[in-house]
């Protein structure tokens, strides 16, 4: 399966403009052969929303995103604020090429005051769903920095970890060092899709990348500017990697249960 990661800066608080841009990016990615387009964290609304978070969540941009997926016959990983049972979450959704929601994930590890002032933490380390013959797990930004989250996804059979992110300065080392490590230690593809440019007080570091199970980058975006990068995801490569490097089979999980 070919996937595309779209490095882009959300138009802060402007859902209509963000949806127009998503529509064009989905059209382009599909035309270039991608079966799945992954967008940055909170792309539908922008990330630093403050008092506007709940109002933007109630605008229901997800329904429009579903229409875009169906119109261009491409899967989407897309996110924004979501209200459930009175709580507001930082959410990401896996949408199929028919517009159906295949998986929904709420960010479990909240990053600093910017997350904690806006959101409630989710209660799952990840979620995993099947799409185009690939087992796909969702995480959001800071989640992937915890090895336990990625290991939990791998133990559930994930072959591709999709990570919408809004990674900012001074944390570019996460893109450069940590993401390849997460891929290698779990023998899994990782698509880390970042914002770029400036929003409020944050300077986003860009450098989105798709990494193979052997830890080698398959596609990388620059640190500045919008970019659409592509890579092929092959479950057979994951299986071969896990056979050659059987961390999951050899792990003595019982030693870590407290």
Secondary structure, DSSP 8 states (H G I E B T S, - for coil): -EEEEEE----TT-HHHHHHHHHHHHHHHHHTT-SEEE--TTTTT-S--GGGHHHHHTT-HHHHHHHHHHHHT-EEEEEEEEEETTEEEEEEEEE-TTS-EEEEEE-SS--HHHHHTT----S-S-EEEEETTEEEEEEEGGGGGSHHHHHHHHHTT-SEEEEEE--BTT-HHIIIIIHHHHHHHHT-EEEEEE-EEEETTEEEE---EEE-TTS-EEEE--SSS-EEEEEE--HHHHHHHHHHS-HHHH--GGGG--
